[in-house]
Amino acid sequence: MRIEPLPALAGLLLLAGCAGADGHVASTTPAFGEAVRQTFAAQVIDPAPEYAEANPVTSGGRAALAVERYETDKVKLPDRTATSSLSTGGGGAGGGK
């Protein structure tokens, strides 16, 4: 198999155009990849968190009442909200309502 020199040289020149000013293909500036590092750091959970109070103030009675309402299906459902109001109808393939 013979490699044609002109297309091979053109391919090498095009590949050289991808290199940065320092000769590397990828950017090596100090800020390169900072967004990825910040996103990763935001998703890391602290394995030993420290709180101002060891045990937050809770009410066992209120928790028991909430569990009872849940088990007896007496939980008040939140109001249904819509993000937009659309009307159906009009023409189109298959007919309309």
mmCIF file of the C-alpha atoms, coordinates in Angstrom:
data_MODEL
# 
_entry.id   MODEL 
# 
loop_
_atom_site.group_PDB 
_atom_site.id 
_atom_site.type_symbol 
_atom_site.label_atom_id 
_atom_site.label_alt_id 
_atom_site.label_comp_id 
_atom_site.label_asym_id 
_atom_site.label_entity_id 
_atom_site.label_seq_id 
_atom_site.pdbx_PDB_ins_code 
_atom_site.Cartn_x 
_atom_site.Cartn_y 
_atom_site.Cartn_z 
_atom_site.occupancy 
_atom_site.B_iso_or_equiv 
_atom_site.pdbx_formal_charge 
_atom_site.auth_seq_id 
_atom_site.auth_comp_id 
_atom_site.auth_asym_id 
_atom_site.auth_atom_id 
_atom_site.pdbx_PDB_model_num 
ATOM 1  C CA . MET A 1 1  ? 0.000   0.000  0.000  1.00 0.00 ? 1  MET A CA 1 
ATOM 2  C CA . ARG A 1 2  ? 1.447   3.344  -1.025 1.00 0.00 ? 2  ARG A CA 1 
ATOM 3  C CA . ILE A 1 3  ? 0.683   6.518  0.914  1.00 0.00 ? 3  ILE A CA 1 
ATOM 4  C CA . GLU A 1 4  ? 0.383   9.611  -1.230 1.00 0.00 ? 4  GLU A CA 1 
ATOM 5  C CA . PRO A 1 5  ? 2.708   12.316 0.145  1.00 0.00 ? 5  PRO A CA 1 
ATOM 6  C CA . LEU A 1 6  ? 0.530   15.351 -0.648 1.00 0.00 ? 6  LEU A CA 1 
ATOM 7  C CA . PRO A 1 7  ? -2.640  14.238 1.226  1.00 0.00 ? 7  PRO A CA 1 
ATOM 8  C CA . ALA A 1 8  ? -0.513  12.949 4.118  1.00 0.00 ? 8  ALA A CA 1 
ATOM 9  C CA . LEU A 1 9  ? 1.323   16.288 4.365  1.00 0.00 ? 9  LEU A CA 1 
ATOM 10 C CA . ALA A 1 10 ? -1.979  18.177 4.224  1.00 0.00 ? 10 ALA A CA 1 
ATOM 11 C CA . GLY A 1 11 ? -3.336  15.998 7.035  1.00 0.00 ? 11 GLY A CA 1 
ATOM 12 C CA . LEU A 1 12 ? -0.284  16.683 9.177  1.00 0.00 ? 12 LEU A CA 1 
ATOM 13 C CA . LEU A 1 13 ? -0.584  20.424 8.589  1.00 0.00 ? 13 LEU A CA 1 
ATOM 14 C CA . LEU A 1 14 ? -4.250  20.351 9.567  1.00 0.00 ? 14 LEU A CA 1 
ATOM 15 C CA . LEU A 1 15 ? -3.407  18.392 12.702 1.00 0.00 ? 15 LEU A CA 1 
ATOM 16 C CA . ALA A 1 16 ? -0.673  20.887 13.577 1.00 0.00 ? 16 ALA A CA 1 
ATOM 17 C CA . GLY A 1 17 ? -3.300  23.626 13.429 1.00 0.00 ? 17 GLY A CA 1 
ATOM 18 C CA . CYS A 1 18 ? -5.033  22.012 16.416 1.00 0.00 ? 18 CYS A CA 1 
ATOM 19 C CA . ALA A 1 19 ? -2.004  22.554 18.640 1.00 0.00 ? 19 ALA A CA 1 
ATOM 20 C CA . GLY A 1 20 ? -1.967  25.452 21.067 1.00 0.00 ? 20 GLY A CA 1 
ATOM 21 C CA . ALA A 1 21 ? 0.687   28.153 21.297 1.00 0.00 ? 21 ALA A CA 1 
ATOM 22 C CA . ASP A 1 22 ? 2.847   25.940 23.522 1.00 0.00 ? 22 ASP A CA 1 
ATOM 23 C CA . GLY A 1 23 ? 2.683   23.017 21.100 1.00 0.00 ? 23 GLY A CA 1 
ATOM 24 C CA . HIS A 1 24 ? 0.247   20.886 23.100 1.00 0.00 ? 24 HIS A CA 1 
ATOM 25 C CA . VAL A 1 25 ? -3.023  19.766 21.581 1.00 0.00 ? 25 VAL A CA 1 
ATOM 26 C CA . ALA A 1 26 ? -5.075  20.573 24.696 1.00 0.00 ? 26 ALA A CA 1 
ATOM 27 C CA . SER A 1 27 ? -5.057  23.891 26.507 1.00 0.00 ? 27 SER A CA 1 
ATOM 28 C CA . THR A 1 28 ? -2.802  23.902 29.541 1.00 0.00 ? 28 THR A CA 1 
ATOM 29 C CA . THR A 1 29 ? -3.731  27.266 31.012 1.00 0.00 ? 29 THR A CA 1 
ATOM 30 C CA . PRO A 1 30 ? -4.190  27.267 34.807 1.00 0.00 ? 30 PRO A CA 1 
ATOM 31 C CA . ALA A 1 31 ? -7.953  27.830 34.453 1.00 0.00 ? 31 ALA A CA 1 
ATOM 32 C CA . PHE A 1 32 ? -8.448  24.931 32.017 1.00 0.00 ? 32 PHE A CA 1 
ATOM 33 C CA . GLY A 1 33 ? -11.003 22.531 33.527 1.00 0.00 ? 33 GLY A CA 1 
ATOM 34 C CA . GLU A 1 34 ? -11.930 24.851 36.394 1.00 0.00 ? 34 GLU A CA 1 
ATOM 35 C CA . ALA A 1 35 ? -15.663 24.545 35.678 1.00 0.00 ? 35 ALA A CA 1 
ATOM 36 C CA . VAL A 1 36 ? -15.434 20.756 35.896 1.00 0.00 ? 36 VAL A CA 1 
ATOM 37 C CA . ARG A 1 37 ? -13.498 20.929 39.178 1.00 0.00 ? 37 ARG A CA 1 
ATOM 38 C CA . GLN A 1 38 ? -15.997 23.391 40.674 1.00 0.00 ? 38 GLN A CA 1 
ATOM 39 C CA . THR A 1 39 ? -18.952 21.230 39.643 1.00 0.00 ? 39 THR A CA 1 
ATOM 40 C CA . PHE A 1 40 ? -17.299 18.140 41.110 1.00 0.00 ? 40 PHE A CA 1 
ATOM 41 C CA . ALA A 1 41 ? -16.542 19.954 44.384 1.00 0.00 ? 41 ALA A CA 1 
ATOM 42 C CA . ALA A 1 42 ? -20.162 21.095 44.659 1.00 0.00 ? 42 ALA A CA 1 
ATOM 43 C CA . GLN A 1 43 ? -21.344 17.476 44.519 1.00 0.00 ? 43 GLN A CA 1 
ATOM 44 C CA . VAL A 1 44 ? -19.036 16.102 47.218 1.00 0.00 ? 44 VAL A CA 1 
ATOM 45 C CA . ILE A 1 45 ? -20.754 15.362 50.524 1.00 0.00 ? 45 ILE A CA 1 
ATOM 46 C CA . ASP A 1 46 ? -18.897 16.144 53.723 1.00 0.00 ? 46 ASP A CA 1 
ATOM 47 C CA . PRO A 1 47 ? -18.386 12.747 55.442 1.00 0.00 ? 47 PRO A CA 1 
ATOM 48 C CA . ALA A 1 48 ? -18.069 14.348 58.899 1.00 0.00 ? 48 ALA A CA 1 
ATOM 49 C CA . PRO A 1 49 ? -20.258 17.461 59.006 1.00 0.00 ? 49 PRO A CA 1 
ATOM 50 C CA . GLU A 1 50 ? -20.171 19.689 62.063 1.00 0.00 ? 50 GLU A CA 1 
ATOM 51 C CA . TYR A 1 51 ? -23.347 21.335 63.308 1.00 0.00 ? 51 TYR A CA 1 
ATOM 52 C CA . ALA A 1 52 ? -23.912 24.116 65.829 1.00 0.00 ? 52 ALA A CA 1 
ATOM 53 C CA . GLU A 1 53 ? -26.317 21.841 67.738 1.00 0.00 ? 53 GLU A CA 1 
ATOM 54 C CA . ALA A 1 54 ? -25.685 18.117 68.016 1.00 0.00 ? 54 ALA A CA 1 
ATOM 55 C CA . ASN A 1 55 ? -29.397 17.230 67.939 1.00 0.00 ? 55 ASN A CA 1 
ATOM 56 C CA . PRO A 1 56 ? -31.833 19.662 66.335 1.00 0.00 ? 56 PRO A CA 1 
ATOM 57 C CA . VAL A 1 57 ? -35.026 20.417 68.232 1.00 0.00 ? 57 VAL A CA 1 
ATOM 58 C CA . THR A 1 58 ? -37.781 18.074 67.084 1.00 0.00 ? 58 THR A CA 1 
ATOM 59 C CA . SER A 1 59 ? -41.226 17.109 68.237 1.00 0.00 ? 59 SER A CA 1 
ATOM 60 C CA . GLY A 1 60 ? -41.967 13.404 68.445 1.00 0.00 ? 60 GLY A CA 1 
ATOM 61 C CA . GLY A 1 61 ? -45.677 14.100 68.896 1.00 0.00 ? 61 GLY A CA 1 
ATOM 62 C CA . ARG A 1 62 ? -45.897 16.113 65.673 1.00 0.00 ? 62 ARG A CA 1 
ATOM 63 C CA . ALA A 1 63 ? -43.935 13.441 63.803 1.00 0.00 ? 63 ALA A CA 1 
ATOM 64 C CA . ALA A 1 64 ? -46.266 10.729 65.111 1.00 0.00 ? 64 ALA A CA 1 
ATOM 65 C CA . LEU A 1 65 ? -49.329 12.723 63.998 1.00 0.00 ? 65 LEU A CA 1 
ATOM 66 C CA . ALA A 1 66 ? -47.819 13.194 60.539 1.00 0.00 ? 66 ALA A CA 1 
ATOM 67 C CA . VAL A 1 67 ? -47.156 9.462  60.222 1.00 0.00 ? 67 VAL A CA 1 
ATOM 68 C CA . GLU A 1 68 ? -50.702 8.698  61.361 1.00 0.00 ? 68 GLU A CA 1 
ATOM 69 C CA . ARG A 1 69 ? -52.166 11.091 58.749 1.00 0.00 ? 69 ARG A CA 1 
ATOM 70 C CA . TYR A 1 70 ? -50.000 9.473  56.092 1.00 0.00 ? 70 TYR A CA 1 
ATOM 71 C CA . GLU A 1 71 ? -51.018 5.941  57.050 1.00 0.00 ? 71 GLU A CA 1 
ATOM 72 C CA . THR A 1 72 ? -54.731 6.777  57.174 1.00 0.00 ? 72 THR A CA 1 
ATOM 73 C CA . ASP A 1 73 ? -54.541 8.638  53.839 1.00 0.00 ? 73 ASP A CA 1 
ATOM 74 C CA . LYS A 1 74 ? -55.726 11.912 55.377 1.00 0.00 ? 74 LYS A CA 1 
ATOM 75 C CA . VAL A 1 75 ? -52.857 14.003 54.082 1.00 0.00 ? 75 VAL A CA 1 
ATOM 76 C CA . LYS A 1 76 ? -54.005 17.191 52.425 1.00 0.00 ? 76 LYS A CA 1 
ATOM 77 C CA . LEU A 1 77 ? -52.736 17.164 48.864 1.00 0.00 ? 77 LEU A CA 1 
ATOM 78 C CA . PRO A 1 78 ? -51.209 20.374 47.575 1.00 0.00 ? 78 PRO A CA 1 
ATOM 79 C CA . ASP A 1 79 ? -53.196 22.416 45.085 1.00 0.00 ? 79 ASP A CA 1 
ATOM 80 C CA . ARG A 1 80 ? -52.533 21.475 41.509 1.00 0.00 ? 80 ARG A CA 1 
ATOM 81 C CA . THR A 1 81 ? -50.828 24.275 39.633 1.00 0.00 ? 81 THR A CA 1 
ATOM 82 C CA . ALA A 1 82 ? -50.233 24.691 35.939 1.00 0.00 ? 82 ALA A CA 1 
ATOM 83 C CA . THR A 1 83 ? -47.358 26.462 34.283 1.00 0.00 ? 83 THR A CA 1 
ATOM 84 C CA . SER A 1 84 ? -49.419 27.543 31.311 1.00 0.00 ? 84 SER A CA 1 
ATOM 85 C CA . SER A 1 85 ? -52.911 27.395 29.942 1.00 0.00 ? 85 SER A CA 1 
ATOM 86 C CA . LEU A 1 86 ? -53.354 25.840 26.541 1.00 0.00 ? 86 LEU A CA 1 
ATOM 87 C CA . SER A 1 87 ? -56.484 25.360 24.518 1.00 0.00 ? 87 SER A CA 1 
ATOM 88 C CA . THR A 1 88 ? -56.890 22.384 22.244 1.00 0.00 ? 88 THR A CA 1 
ATOM 89 C CA . GLY A 1 89 ? -58.532 22.359 18.890 1.00 0.00 ? 89 GLY A CA 1 
ATOM 90 C CA . GLY A 1 90 ? -57.867 23.653 15.451 1.00 0.00 ? 90 GLY A CA 1 
ATOM 91 C CA . GLY A 1 91 ? -57.091 21.917 12.244 1.00 0.00 ? 91 GLY A CA 1 
ATOM 92 C CA . GLY A 1 92 ? -54.453 19.437 11.294 1.00 0.00 ? 92 GLY A CA 1 
ATOM 93 C CA . ALA A 1 93 ? -54.038 15.916 10.095 1.00 0.00 ? 93 ALA A CA 1 
ATOM 94 C CA . GLY A 1 94 ? -56.456 13.508 11.691 1.00 0.00 ? 94 GLY A CA 1 
ATOM 95 C CA . GLY A 1 95 ? -59.123 16.090 12.427 1.00 0.00 ? 95 GLY A CA 1 
ATOM 96 C CA . GLY A 1 96 ? -59.742 18.090 15.567 1.00 0.00 ? 96 GLY A CA 1 
ATOM 97 C CA . LYS A 1 97 ? -61.962 18.020 18.585 1.00 0.00 ? 97 LYS A CA 1 
# 
